[in-house]
Amino acid sequence: MNSRQHTSGKSARWRDMAEHIVRRGSATVTELAESFDVSVMTVHRDLDELERQGMVRKVRGGATAQASNVWESNIAYRLMAHTAEKDAIARVVAGLIEPGSSVMLDDSTTALAVARQLGELAPLTVLTNFLEAIRLLAATPDIRLIALGGEYHSTHDSFLGLGCVDAVEAVSTDVVVVSTSAVSDQYAFHQEQEIVLVKRAMLGSGTRRILAVDGSKLARVALHRVAPLDDFDVIVVDSNAPAEMLQRLRDRHRRVEVAEL
């Protein structure tokens, strides 16, 4: 196994271990060693890393989950979660973008997956507040990149606050792509006020508004409403979403695109 495969394997195990602990609320070291077929020492090292990333809290003999609003917002967790679904969604979203247009992306990891597709559509003008997307697109030929500044938040690896809202409201784009942490039959939600304010500003600056969410976000709510689903021109979700939830979404929204995995 080369070093890249080894790192990829560890990252997948960290993701699965974090999700295991989050689902159950807590887990012992012995339980995790048996579940993931690794040594107790490896589990301790994995838990040290997950605690460093802010995804779990290590306790004597095991680990407990952070509050849901902490791990759902954590960039390290989001980068590892539902990657196949996000990639499938991103391919569908890319098909909705015309070469030569202007595209605004929020700081979601689903939008980051979209950013990876944009090189094939260049020339484009892309605006984003997500530092990881900025790093990615800065090296992409024929992409005119506009970074939306503000106060940097390391938990999200993005720029937020009044400065970012002002920057967003000063422009108008052909397309805006956002994701949210929860979607009910009527609204898109997010648990953090600072992010909600930026997403709302982005929706106000886009001519065509696309909501891109993986199926795990459906039939959920969070603290703050971002926007009614009727405000979006297109909703893109993956085919792993439960059929009943997809049908409920289709019954209430004029255009729902399903990304096949």
DRENNUZA-567628 format. One record per residue (C-alpha): residue number from 1; y negated, x negated, z. Coordinates in nm, 4 decimals, m for minus. Layout:
# residues N
<lumtor><marpa>NUM</marpa><north>Y</north><east>X</east><up>Z</up></lumtor>
...
***
This chain:
# residues 261
<lumtor><marpa>1</marpa><north>0.0000</north><east>0.0000</east><up>0.0000</up></lumtor>
<lumtor><marpa>2</marpa><north>m0.3378</north><east>m0.1469</east><up>m0.0997</up></lumtor>
<lumtor><marpa>3</marpa><north>m0.6434</north><east>m0.1350</east><up>0.1267</up></lumtor>
<lumtor><marpa>4</marpa><north>m0.7998</north><east>0.1616</east><up>m0.0562</up></lumtor>
<lumtor><marpa>5</marpa><north>m0.4811</north><east>0.3703</east><up>m0.0200</up></lumtor>
<lumtor><marpa>6</marpa><north>m0.4581</north><east>0.2701</east><up>0.3463</up></lumtor>
<lumtor><marpa>7</marpa><north>m0.8170</north><east>0.3796</east><up>0.4122</up></lumtor>
<lumtor><marpa>8</marpa><north>m0.7615</north><east>0.7042</east><up>0.2243</up></lumtor>
<lumtor><marpa>9</marpa><north>m0.4504</north><east>0.7739</east><up>0.4320</up></lumtor>
<lumtor><marpa>10</marpa><north>m0.6358</north><east>0.7152</east><up>0.7563</up></lumtor>
<lumtor><marpa>11</marpa><north>m0.9243</north><east>0.9380</east><up>0.6479</up></lumtor>
<lumtor><marpa>12</marpa><north>m0.6850</north><east>1.2202</east><up>0.5636</up></lumtor>
<lumtor><marpa>13</marpa><north>m0.5117</north><east>1.1803</east><up>0.9007</up></lumtor>
<lumtor><marpa>14</marpa><north>m0.8461</north><east>1.1832</east><up>1.0836</up></lumtor>
<lumtor><marpa>15</marpa><north>m0.9432</north><east>1.5025</east><up>0.9029</up></lumtor>
<lumtor><marpa>16</marpa><north>m0.6124</north><east>1.6721</east><up>0.9752</up></lumtor>
<lumtor><marpa>17</marpa><north>m0.6133</north><east>1.5560</east><up>1.3362</up></lumtor>
<lumtor><marpa>18</marpa><north>m0.9673</north><east>1.6848</east><up>1.3917</up></lumtor>
<lumtor><marpa>19</marpa><north>m0.8752</north><east>2.0223</east><up>1.2401</up></lumtor>
<lumtor><marpa>20</marpa><north>m0.5596</north><east>2.0349</east><up>1.4553</up></lumtor>
<lumtor><marpa>21</marpa><north>m0.7642</north><east>1.9792</east><up>1.7724</up></lumtor>
<lumtor><marpa>22</marpa><north>m1.0360</north><east>2.2230</east><up>1.6658</up></lumtor>
<lumtor><marpa>23</marpa><north>m0.7841</north><east>2.4998</east><up>1.5918</up></lumtor>
<lumtor><marpa>24</marpa><north>m0.6177</north><east>2.4621</east><up>1.9315</up></lumtor>
<lumtor><marpa>25</marpa><north>m0.9209</north><east>2.3672</east><up>2.1382</up></lumtor>
<lumtor><marpa>26</marpa><north>m0.7425</north><east>2.0597</east><up>2.2766</up></lumtor>
<lumtor><marpa>27</marpa><north>m0.4369</north><east>1.8416</east><up>2.2215</up></lumtor>
<lumtor><marpa>28</marpa><north>m0.2479</north><east>1.5738</east><up>2.4120</up></lumtor>
<lumtor><marpa>29</marpa><north>m0.1868</north><east>1.2230</east><up>2.2819</up></lumtor>
<lumtor><marpa>30</marpa><north>0.1895</north><east>1.2834</east><up>2.2888</up></lumtor>
<lumtor><marpa>31</marpa><north>0.1540</north><east>1.6064</east><up>2.0898</up></lumtor>
<lumtor><marpa>32</marpa><north>m0.0611</north><east>1.4346</east><up>1.8273</up></lumtor>
<lumtor><marpa>33</marpa><north>0.1753</north><east>1.1383</east><up>1.7974</up></lumtor>
<lumtor><marpa>34</marpa><north>0.4663</north><east>1.3755</east><up>1.7313</up></lumtor>
<lumtor><marpa>35</marpa><north>0.2689</north><east>1.5994</east><up>1.4941</up></lumtor>
<lumtor><marpa>36</marpa><north>0.1418</north><east>1.3123</east><up>1.2795</up></lumtor>
<lumtor><marpa>37</marpa><north>0.4436</north><east>1.0800</east><up>1.3160</up></lumtor>
<lumtor><marpa>38</marpa><north>0.2387</north><east>0.7869</east><up>1.4435</up></lumtor>
<lumtor><marpa>39</marpa><north>0.2440</north><east>0.5775</east><up>1.7595</up></lumtor>
<lumtor><marpa>40</marpa><north>0.0567</north><east>0.6663</east><up>2.0774</up></lumtor>
<lumtor><marpa>41</marpa><north>m0.1586</north><east>0.3567</east><up>2.0231</up></lumtor>
<lumtor><marpa>42</marpa><north>m0.2534</north><east>0.4787</east><up>1.6742</up></lumtor>
<lumtor><marpa>43</marpa><north>m0.3488</north><east>0.8184</east><up>1.8165</up></lumtor>
<lumtor><marpa>44</marpa><north>m0.5756</north><east>0.6523</east><up>2.0721</up></lumtor>
<lumtor><marpa>45</marpa><north>m0.7477</north><east>0.4556</east><up>1.7947</up></lumtor>
<lumtor><marpa>46</marpa><north>m0.7826</north><east>0.7702</east><up>1.5836</up></lumtor>
<lumtor><marpa>47</marpa><north>m0.9335</north><east>0.9626</east><up>1.8747</up></lumtor>
<lumtor><marpa>48</marpa><north>m1.1773</north><east>0.6789</east><up>1.9398</up></lumtor>
<lumtor><marpa>49</marpa><north>m1.2927</north><east>0.7082</east><up>1.5777</up></lumtor>
<lumtor><marpa>50</marpa><north>m1.3162</north><east>1.0898</east><up>1.5869</up></lumtor>
<lumtor><marpa>51</marpa><north>m1.5169</north><east>1.0723</east><up>1.9094</up></lumtor>
<lumtor><marpa>52</marpa><north>m1.7483</north><east>0.8127</east><up>1.7511</up></lumtor>
<lumtor><marpa>53</marpa><north>m1.8043</north><east>1.0561</east><up>1.4635</up></lumtor>
<lumtor><marpa>54</marpa><north>m1.8869</north><east>1.3328</east><up>1.7124</up></lumtor>
<lumtor><marpa>55</marpa><north>m1.5967</north><east>1.5531</east><up>1.6069</up></lumtor>
<lumtor><marpa>56</marpa><north>m1.3932</north><east>1.5572</east><up>1.9306</up></lumtor>
<lumtor><marpa>57</marpa><north>m1.4347</north><east>1.4568</east><up>2.2928</up></lumtor>
<lumtor><marpa>58</marpa><north>m1.1712</north><east>1.2182</east><up>2.4283</up></lumtor>
<lumtor><marpa>59</marpa><north>m1.0349</north><east>1.3040</east><up>2.7736</up></lumtor>
<lumtor><marpa>60</marpa><north>m0.7570</north><east>1.1620</east><up>2.9894</up></lumtor>
<lumtor><marpa>61</marpa><north>m0.4309</north><east>1.2052</east><up>2.8017</up></lumtor>
<lumtor><marpa>62</marpa><north>m0.5785</north><east>1.3670</east><up>2.4912</up></lumtor>
<lumtor><marpa>63</marpa><north>m0.8890</north><east>1.5209</east><up>2.3358</up></lumtor>
<lumtor><marpa>64</marpa><north>m1.0822</north><east>1.8468</east><up>2.3290</up></lumtor>
<lumtor><marpa>65</marpa><north>m1.2819</north><east>2.0027</east><up>2.0479</up></lumtor>
<lumtor><marpa>66</marpa><north>m1.6575</north><east>1.9851</east><up>2.0403</up></lumtor>
<lumtor><marpa>67</marpa><north>m1.8409</north><east>2.3161</east><up>2.0287</up></lumtor>
<lumtor><marpa>68</marpa><north>m1.7989</north><east>2.4697</east><up>1.6821</up></lumtor>
<lumtor><marpa>69</marpa><north>m2.1676</north><east>2.4332</east><up>1.5963</up></lumtor>
<lumtor><marpa>70</marpa><north>m2.1356</north><east>2.0573</east><up>1.6584</up></lumtor>
<lumtor><marpa>71</marpa><north>m1.8329</north><east>1.9772</east><up>1.4437</up></lumtor>
<lumtor><marpa>72</marpa><north>m1.9187</north><east>2.2224</east><up>1.1648</up></lumtor>
<lumtor><marpa>73</marpa><north>m2.2541</north><east>2.0500</east><up>1.1187</up></lumtor>
<lumtor><marpa>74</marpa><north>m2.1219</north><east>1.6957</east><up>1.1506</up></lumtor>
<lumtor><marpa>75</marpa><north>m2.1428</north><east>1.5118</east><up>0.8180</up></lumtor>
<lumtor><marpa>76</marpa><north>m1.8263</north><east>1.3099</east><up>0.8831</up></lumtor>
<lumtor><marpa>77</marpa><north>m1.6236</north><east>1.6278</east><up>0.9322</up></lumtor>
<lumtor><marpa>78</marpa><north>m1.7800</north><east>1.8073</east><up>0.6362</up></lumtor>
<lumtor><marpa>79</marpa><north>m1.7113</north><east>1.5173</east><up>0.3998</up></lumtor>
<lumtor><marpa>80</marpa><north>m1.3396</north><east>1.5380</east><up>0.4831</up></lumtor>
<lumtor><marpa>81</marpa><north>m1.2941</north><east>1.9150</east><up>0.4930</up></lumtor>
<lumtor><marpa>82</marpa><north>m1.1679</north><east>2.1286</east><up>0.2002</up></lumtor>
<lumtor><marpa>83</marpa><north>m1.2324</north><east>1.8559</east><up>m0.0580</up></lumtor>
<lumtor><marpa>84</marpa><north>m1.0043</north><east>1.9998</east><up>m0.3282</up></lumtor>
<lumtor><marpa>85</marpa><north>m1.1704</north><east>2.3398</east><up>m0.2993</up></lumtor>
<lumtor><marpa>86</marpa><north>m1.5182</north><east>2.1870</east><up>m0.3182</up></lumtor>
<lumtor><marpa>87</marpa><north>m1.4274</north><east>1.9836</east><up>m0.6253</up></lumtor>
<lumtor><marpa>88</marpa><north>m1.2938</north><east>2.2944</east><up>m0.8008</up></lumtor>
<lumtor><marpa>89</marpa><north>m1.6077</north><east>2.4889</east><up>m0.7102</up></lumtor>
<lumtor><marpa>90</marpa><north>m1.8245</north><east>2.2020</east><up>m0.8334</up></lumtor>
<lumtor><marpa>91</marpa><north>m1.6625</north><east>2.2091</east><up>m1.1771</up></lumtor>
<lumtor><marpa>92</marpa><north>m1.7425</north><east>2.5788</east><up>m1.2135</up></lumtor>
<lumtor><marpa>93</marpa><north>m2.0998</north><east>2.5295</east><up>m1.0931</up></lumtor>
<lumtor><marpa>94</marpa><north>m2.1465</north><east>2.2429</east><up>m1.3392</up></lumtor>
<lumtor><marpa>95</marpa><north>m2.0495</north><east>2.4832</east><up>m1.6169</up></lumtor>
<lumtor><marpa>96</marpa><north>m2.3452</north><east>2.7005</east><up>m1.5176</up></lumtor>
<lumtor><marpa>97</marpa><north>m2.5979</north><east>2.4182</east><up>m1.5597</up></lumtor>
<lumtor><marpa>98</marpa><north>m2.7598</north><east>2.3403</east><up>m1.8952</up></lumtor>
<lumtor><marpa>99</marpa><north>m2.8392</north><east>1.9802</east><up>m2.0001</up></lumtor>
<lumtor><marpa>100</marpa><north>m3.2102</north><east>1.9127</east><up>m1.9777</up></lumtor>
<lumtor><marpa>101</marpa><north>m3.2677</north><east>2.1552</east><up>m1.6907</up></lumtor>
<lumtor><marpa>102</marpa><north>m3.3949</north><east>2.0936</east><up>m1.3380</up></lumtor>
<lumtor><marpa>103</marpa><north>m3.1499</north><east>2.1380</east><up>m1.0505</up></lumtor>
<lumtor><marpa>104</marpa><north>m3.2114</north><east>2.1486</east><up>m0.6763</up></lumtor>
<lumtor><marpa>105</marpa><north>m2.9223</north><east>2.0672</east><up>m0.4433</up></lumtor>
<lumtor><marpa>106</marpa><north>m2.9137</north><east>2.1278</east><up>m0.0691</up></lumtor>
<lumtor><marpa>107</marpa><north>m2.7537</north><east>1.8942</east><up>0.1869</up></lumtor>
<lumtor><marpa>108</marpa><north>m2.4105</north><east>2.0575</east><up>0.1767</up></lumtor>
<lumtor><marpa>109</marpa><north>m2.0997</north><east>1.8596</east><up>0.0874</up></lumtor>
<lumtor><marpa>110</marpa><north>m2.0228</north><east>2.1284</east><up>m0.1711</up></lumtor>
<lumtor><marpa>111</marpa><north>m2.3509</north><east>2.0455</east><up>m0.3421</up></lumtor>
<lumtor><marpa>112</marpa><north>m2.2548</north><east>1.6773</east><up>m0.3169</up></lumtor>
<lumtor><marpa>113</marpa><north>m1.9385</north><east>1.7600</east><up>m0.5117</up></lumtor>
<lumtor><marpa>114</marpa><north>m2.1650</north><east>1.9239</east><up>m0.7723</up></lumtor>
<lumtor><marpa>115</marpa><north>m2.3775</north><east>1.6087</east><up>m0.7830</up></lumtor>
<lumtor><marpa>116</marpa><north>m2.0680</north><east>1.4100</east><up>m0.8832</up></lumtor>
<lumtor><marpa>117</marpa><north>m2.0366</north><east>1.6305</east><up>m1.1933</up></lumtor>
<lumtor><marpa>118</marpa><north>m2.3965</north><east>1.5990</east><up>m1.3105</up></lumtor>
<lumtor><marpa>119</marpa><north>m2.3639</north><east>1.2722</east><up>m1.4975</up></lumtor>
<lumtor><marpa>120</marpa><north>m2.1743</north><east>1.4604</east><up>m1.7691</up></lumtor>
<lumtor><marpa>121</marpa><north>m2.4712</north><east>1.6976</east><up>m1.8122</up></lumtor>
<lumtor><marpa>122</marpa><north>m2.7507</north><east>1.4405</east><up>m1.8337</up></lumtor>
<lumtor><marpa>123</marpa><north>m3.0336</north><east>1.4366</east><up>m1.9078</up></lumtor>
<lumtor><marpa>124</marpa><north>m3.1244</north><east>1.6324</east><up>m1.5963</up></lumtor>
<lumtor><marpa>125</marpa><north>m3.3909</north><east>1.6394</east><up>m1.3294</up></lumtor>
<lumtor><marpa>126</marpa><north>m3.2261</north><east>1.6639</east><up>m0.9877</up></lumtor>
<lumtor><marpa>127</marpa><north>m3.4024</north><east>1.7287</east><up>m0.6572</up></lumtor>
<lumtor><marpa>128</marpa><north>m3.2254</north><east>1.6966</east><up>m0.3216</up></lumtor>
<lumtor><marpa>129</marpa><north>m3.2809</north><east>1.6245</east><up>0.0471</up></lumtor>
<lumtor><marpa>130</marpa><north>m2.9262</north><east>1.4888</east><up>0.0966</up></lumtor>
<lumtor><marpa>131</marpa><north>m2.9255</north><east>1.1108</east><up>0.1345</up></lumtor>
<lumtor><marpa>132</marpa><north>m2.5647</north><east>1.0736</east><up>0.0201</up></lumtor>
<lumtor><marpa>133</marpa><north>m2.6473</north><east>1.2637</east><up>m0.3004</up></lumtor>
<lumtor><marpa>134</marpa><north>m2.9582</north><east>1.0502</east><up>m0.3483</up></lumtor>
<lumtor><marpa>135</marpa><north>m2.7472</north><east>0.7336</east><up>m0.3225</up></lumtor>
<lumtor><marpa>136</marpa><north>m2.4981</north><east>0.8737</east><up>m0.5713</up></lumtor>
<lumtor><marpa>137</marpa><north>m2.7472</north><east>0.9955</east><up>m0.8291</up></lumtor>
<lumtor><marpa>138</marpa><north>m2.9720</north><east>0.6898</east><up>m0.8097</up></lumtor>
<lumtor><marpa>139</marpa><north>m2.7073</north><east>0.5005</east><up>m1.0056</up></lumtor>
<lumtor><marpa>140</marpa><north>m2.6448</north><east>0.7771</east><up>m1.2609</up></lumtor>
<lumtor><marpa>141</marpa><north>m2.7965</north><east>0.7173</east><up>m1.6075</up></lumtor>
<lumtor><marpa>142</marpa><north>m3.0379</north><east>0.9750</east><up>m1.7506</up></lumtor>
<lumtor><marpa>143</marpa><north>m3.0874</north><east>1.1518</east><up>m1.4180</up></lumtor>
<lumtor><marpa>144</marpa><north>m3.4488</north><east>1.1902</east><up>m1.3139</up></lumtor>
<lumtor><marpa>145</marpa><north>m3.4112</north><east>1.1929</east><up>m0.9368</up></lumtor>
<lumtor><marpa>146</marpa><north>m3.6640</north><east>1.3444</east><up>m0.6957</up></lumtor>
<lumtor><marpa>147</marpa><north>m3.5950</north><east>1.2888</east><up>m0.3259</up></lumtor>
<lumtor><marpa>148</marpa><north>m3.7168</north><east>1.5667</east><up>m0.0994</up></lumtor>
<lumtor><marpa>149</marpa><north>m3.8415</north><east>1.3912</east><up>0.2125</up></lumtor>
<lumtor><marpa>150</marpa><north>m3.9031</north><east>1.4948</east><up>0.5682</up></lumtor>
<lumtor><marpa>151</marpa><north>m3.7595</north><east>1.3992</east><up>0.9058</up></lumtor>
<lumtor><marpa>152</marpa><north>m3.4233</north><east>1.2237</east><up>0.8741</up></lumtor>
<lumtor><marpa>153</marpa><north>m3.1325</north><east>1.3785</east><up>1.0685</up></lumtor>
<lumtor><marpa>154</marpa><north>m2.8336</north><east>1.1450</east><up>1.0967</up></lumtor>
<lumtor><marpa>155</marpa><north>m2.5933</north><east>1.4263</east><up>1.1938</up></lumtor>
<lumtor><marpa>156</marpa><north>m2.6468</north><east>1.5778</east><up>0.8483</up></lumtor>
<lumtor><marpa>157</marpa><north>m2.7498</north><east>1.2597</east><up>0.6613</up></lumtor>
<lumtor><marpa>158</marpa><north>m3.0413</north><east>1.4582</east><up>0.5215</up></lumtor>
<lumtor><marpa>159</marpa><north>m3.4148</north><east>1.5174</east><up>0.5451</up></lumtor>
<lumtor><marpa>160</marpa><north>m3.5315</north><east>1.8341</east><up>0.7162</up></lumtor>
<lumtor><marpa>161</marpa><north>m3.8350</north><east>1.9746</east><up>0.8943</up></lumtor>
<lumtor><marpa>162</marpa><north>m4.1813</north><east>2.0770</east><up>0.7815</up></lumtor>
<lumtor><marpa>163</marpa><north>m4.2207</north><east>1.7817</east><up>0.5443</up></lumtor>
<lumtor><marpa>164</marpa><north>m3.9071</north><east>1.8800</east><up>0.3562</up></lumtor>
<lumtor><marpa>165</marpa><north>m4.0042</north><east>2.2492</east><up>0.3416</up></lumtor>
<lumtor><marpa>166</marpa><north>m4.3477</north><east>2.1530</east><up>0.2044</up></lumtor>
<lumtor><marpa>167</marpa><north>m4.1865</north><east>1.9293</east><up>m0.0593</up></lumtor>
<lumtor><marpa>168</marpa><north>m3.9510</north><east>2.2080</east><up>m0.1671</up></lumtor>
<lumtor><marpa>169</marpa><north>m4.2242</north><east>2.4691</east><up>m0.1848</up></lumtor>
<lumtor><marpa>170</marpa><north>m4.4355</north><east>2.2415</east><up>m0.4074</up></lumtor>
<lumtor><marpa>171</marpa><north>m4.1868</north><east>2.2576</east><up>m0.6958</up></lumtor>
<lumtor><marpa>172</marpa><north>m4.0045</north><east>2.5116</east><up>m0.9093</up></lumtor>
<lumtor><marpa>173</marpa><north>m3.6599</north><east>2.4461</east><up>m1.0588</up></lumtor>
<lumtor><marpa>174</marpa><north>m3.4346</north><east>2.6121</east><up>m1.3142</up></lumtor>
<lumtor><marpa>175</marpa><north>m3.1339</north><east>2.6166</east><up>m1.0808</up></lumtor>
<lumtor><marpa>176</marpa><north>m3.0814</north><east>2.5841</east><up>m0.7066</up></lumtor>
<lumtor><marpa>177</marpa><north>m2.7367</north><east>2.5280</east><up>m0.5569</up></lumtor>
<lumtor><marpa>178</marpa><north>m2.6805</north><east>2.5915</east><up>m0.1879</up></lumtor>
<lumtor><marpa>179</marpa><north>m2.3845</north><east>2.6371</east><up>0.0411</up></lumtor>
<lumtor><marpa>180</marpa><north>m2.3717</north><east>2.7947</east><up>0.3853</up></lumtor>
<lumtor><marpa>181</marpa><north>m2.1353</north><east>2.7791</east><up>0.6813</up></lumtor>
<lumtor><marpa>182</marpa><north>m2.0549</north><east>3.1522</east><up>0.6872</up></lumtor>
<lumtor><marpa>183</marpa><north>m2.0610</north><east>3.4473</east><up>0.4485</up></lumtor>
<lumtor><marpa>184</marpa><north>m2.0186</north><east>3.8135</east><up>0.5396</up></lumtor>
<lumtor><marpa>185</marpa><north>m2.0054</north><east>4.1116</east><up>0.3063</up></lumtor>
<lumtor><marpa>186</marpa><north>m2.3855</north><east>4.1185</east><up>0.2927</up></lumtor>
<lumtor><marpa>187</marpa><north>m2.5369</north><east>3.7880</east><up>0.4080</up></lumtor>
<lumtor><marpa>188</marpa><north>m2.5052</north><east>3.4106</east><up>0.3965</up></lumtor>
<lumtor><marpa>189</marpa><north>m2.5452</north><east>3.2438</east><up>0.7366</up></lumtor>
<lumtor><marpa>190</marpa><north>m2.5957</north><east>2.9046</east><up>0.8974</up></lumtor>
<lumtor><marpa>191</marpa><north>m2.5912</north><east>2.8042</east><up>1.2616</up></lumtor>
<lumtor><marpa>192</marpa><north>m2.8922</north><east>2.5674</east><up>1.2615</up></lumtor>
<lumtor><marpa>193</marpa><north>m3.2498</north><east>2.6828</east><up>1.2334</up></lumtor>
<lumtor><marpa>194</marpa><north>m3.3843</north><east>2.3639</east><up>1.0734</up></lumtor>
<lumtor><marpa>195</marpa><north>m3.1332</north><east>2.3852</east><up>0.7903</up></lumtor>
<lumtor><marpa>196</marpa><north>m3.1895</north><east>2.7573</east><up>0.7412</up></lumtor>
<lumtor><marpa>197</marpa><north>m3.5621</north><east>2.7012</east><up>0.6875</up></lumtor>
<lumtor><marpa>198</marpa><north>m3.4966</north><east>2.4426</east><up>0.4148</up></lumtor>
<lumtor><marpa>199</marpa><north>m3.2327</north><east>2.6541</east><up>0.2413</up></lumtor>
<lumtor><marpa>200</marpa><north>m3.4651</north><east>2.9555</east><up>0.2377</up></lumtor>
<lumtor><marpa>201</marpa><north>m3.7426</north><east>2.7442</east><up>0.0873</up></lumtor>
<lumtor><marpa>202</marpa><north>m3.5017</north><east>2.6163</east><up>m0.1784</up></lumtor>
<lumtor><marpa>203</marpa><north>m3.3969</north><east>2.9676</east><up>m0.2732</up></lumtor>
<lumtor><marpa>204</marpa><north>m3.7625</north><east>3.0556</east><up>m0.3138</up></lumtor>
<lumtor><marpa>205</marpa><north>m3.8130</north><east>2.7614</east><up>m0.5513</up></lumtor>
<lumtor><marpa>206</marpa><north>m3.5241</north><east>2.8306</east><up>m0.7893</up></lumtor>
<lumtor><marpa>207</marpa><north>m3.5202</north><east>3.0570</east><up>m1.0932</up></lumtor>
<lumtor><marpa>208</marpa><north>m3.1411</north><east>3.0887</east><up>m1.0844</up></lumtor>
<lumtor><marpa>209</marpa><north>m2.9761</north><east>3.0790</east><up>m0.7413</up></lumtor>
<lumtor><marpa>210</marpa><north>m2.6119</north><east>2.9795</east><up>m0.6961</up></lumtor>
<lumtor><marpa>211</marpa><north>m2.4192</north><east>3.0143</east><up>m0.3699</up></lumtor>
<lumtor><marpa>212</marpa><north>m2.1200</north><east>2.7785</east><up>m0.3645</up></lumtor>
<lumtor><marpa>213</marpa><north>m1.8783</north><east>2.8299</east><up>m0.0737</up></lumtor>
<lumtor><marpa>214</marpa><north>m1.5132</north><east>2.7547</east><up>m0.0131</up></lumtor>
<lumtor><marpa>215</marpa><north>m1.2897</north><east>3.0369</east><up>0.1040</up></lumtor>
<lumtor><marpa>216</marpa><north>m1.2870</north><east>2.9251</east><up>0.4678</up></lumtor>
<lumtor><marpa>217</marpa><north>m1.6490</north><east>3.0450</east><up>0.4974</up></lumtor>
<lumtor><marpa>218</marpa><north>m1.5751</north><east>3.4068</east><up>0.3998</up></lumtor>
<lumtor><marpa>219</marpa><north>m1.5720</north><east>3.6985</east><up>0.6457</up></lumtor>
<lumtor><marpa>220</marpa><north>m1.7623</north><east>3.4905</east><up>0.8998</up></lumtor>
<lumtor><marpa>221</marpa><north>m2.1049</north><east>3.4997</east><up>1.0592</up></lumtor>
<lumtor><marpa>222</marpa><north>m2.3262</north><east>3.2379</east><up>1.2234</up></lumtor>
<lumtor><marpa>223</marpa><north>m2.6414</north><east>3.2530</east><up>1.4305</up></lumtor>
<lumtor><marpa>224</marpa><north>m2.9051</north><east>3.2696</east><up>1.1561</up></lumtor>
<lumtor><marpa>225</marpa><north>m2.9171</north><east>3.4684</east><up>0.8336</up></lumtor>
<lumtor><marpa>226</marpa><north>m3.0079</north><east>3.2492</east><up>0.5371</up></lumtor>
<lumtor><marpa>227</marpa><north>m3.0379</north><east>3.5265</east><up>0.2765</up></lumtor>
<lumtor><marpa>228</marpa><north>m2.8796</north><east>3.8513</east><up>0.1582</up></lumtor>
<lumtor><marpa>229</marpa><north>m2.6040</north><east>3.7962</east><up>m0.0975</up></lumtor>
<lumtor><marpa>230</marpa><north>m2.8061</north><east>4.0079</east><up>m0.3403</up></lumtor>
<lumtor><marpa>231</marpa><north>m3.0576</north><east>3.7206</east><up>m0.3558</up></lumtor>
<lumtor><marpa>232</marpa><north>m2.8006</north><east>3.5046</east><up>m0.5379</up></lumtor>
<lumtor><marpa>233</marpa><north>m2.7440</north><east>3.5291</east><up>m0.9116</up></lumtor>
<lumtor><marpa>234</marpa><north>m2.3933</north><east>3.3825</east><up>m0.8877</up></lumtor>
<lumtor><marpa>235</marpa><north>m2.1464</north><east>3.3249</east><up>m0.6035</up></lumtor>
<lumtor><marpa>236</marpa><north>m1.8774</north><east>3.0633</east><up>m0.6663</up></lumtor>
<lumtor><marpa>237</marpa><north>m1.5720</north><east>3.0510</east><up>m0.4386</up></lumtor>
<lumtor><marpa>238</marpa><north>m1.2298</north><east>2.8877</east><up>m0.4703</up></lumtor>
<lumtor><marpa>239</marpa><north>m0.9015</north><east>3.0597</east><up>m0.5504</up></lumtor>
<lumtor><marpa>240</marpa><north>m0.7527</north><east>2.9674</east><up>m0.2115</up></lumtor>
<lumtor><marpa>241</marpa><north>m0.9695</north><east>3.2341</east><up>m0.0513</up></lumtor>
<lumtor><marpa>242</marpa><north>m0.7655</north><east>3.5340</east><up>0.0695</up></lumtor>
<lumtor><marpa>243</marpa><north>m0.7361</north><east>3.7962</east><up>m0.2054</up></lumtor>
<lumtor><marpa>244</marpa><north>m0.8669</north><east>4.0744</east><up>0.0182</up></lumtor>
<lumtor><marpa>245</marpa><north>m1.1827</north><east>3.8781</east><up>0.0985</up></lumtor>
<lumtor><marpa>246</marpa><north>m1.2393</north><east>3.7960</east><up>m0.2677</up></lumtor>
<lumtor><marpa>247</marpa><north>m1.2076</north><east>4.1623</east><up>m0.3604</up></lumtor>
<lumtor><marpa>248</marpa><north>m1.4544</north><east>4.2666</east><up>m0.0909</up></lumtor>
<lumtor><marpa>249</marpa><north>m1.6984</north><east>4.0093</east><up>m0.2254</up></lumtor>
<lumtor><marpa>250</marpa><north>m1.6519</north><east>4.1323</east><up>m0.5823</up></lumtor>
<lumtor><marpa>251</marpa><north>m1.7010</north><east>4.4930</east><up>m0.4719</up></lumtor>
<lumtor><marpa>252</marpa><north>m2.0431</north><east>4.4101</east><up>m0.3311</up></lumtor>
<lumtor><marpa>253</marpa><north>m2.1785</north><east>4.1447</east><up>m0.5689</up></lumtor>
<lumtor><marpa>254</marpa><north>m2.2480</north><east>4.1652</east><up>m0.9401</up></lumtor>
<lumtor><marpa>255</marpa><north>m2.1183</north><east>3.8171</east><up>m1.0310</up></lumtor>
<lumtor><marpa>256</marpa><north>m1.8493</north><east>3.6256</east><up>m0.8442</up></lumtor>
<lumtor><marpa>257</marpa><north>m1.6874</north><east>3.3231</east><up>m1.0109</up></lumtor>
<lumtor><marpa>258</marpa><north>m1.3497</north><east>3.2024</east><up>m0.8799</up></lumtor>
<lumtor><marpa>259</marpa><north>m1.2699</north><east>2.8320</east><up>m0.9133</up></lumtor>
<lumtor><marpa>260</marpa><north>m0.9015</north><east>2.7762</east><up>m0.9775</up></lumtor>
<lumtor><marpa>261</marpa><north>m0.7348</north><east>2.4868</east><up>m0.7985</up></lumtor>
***
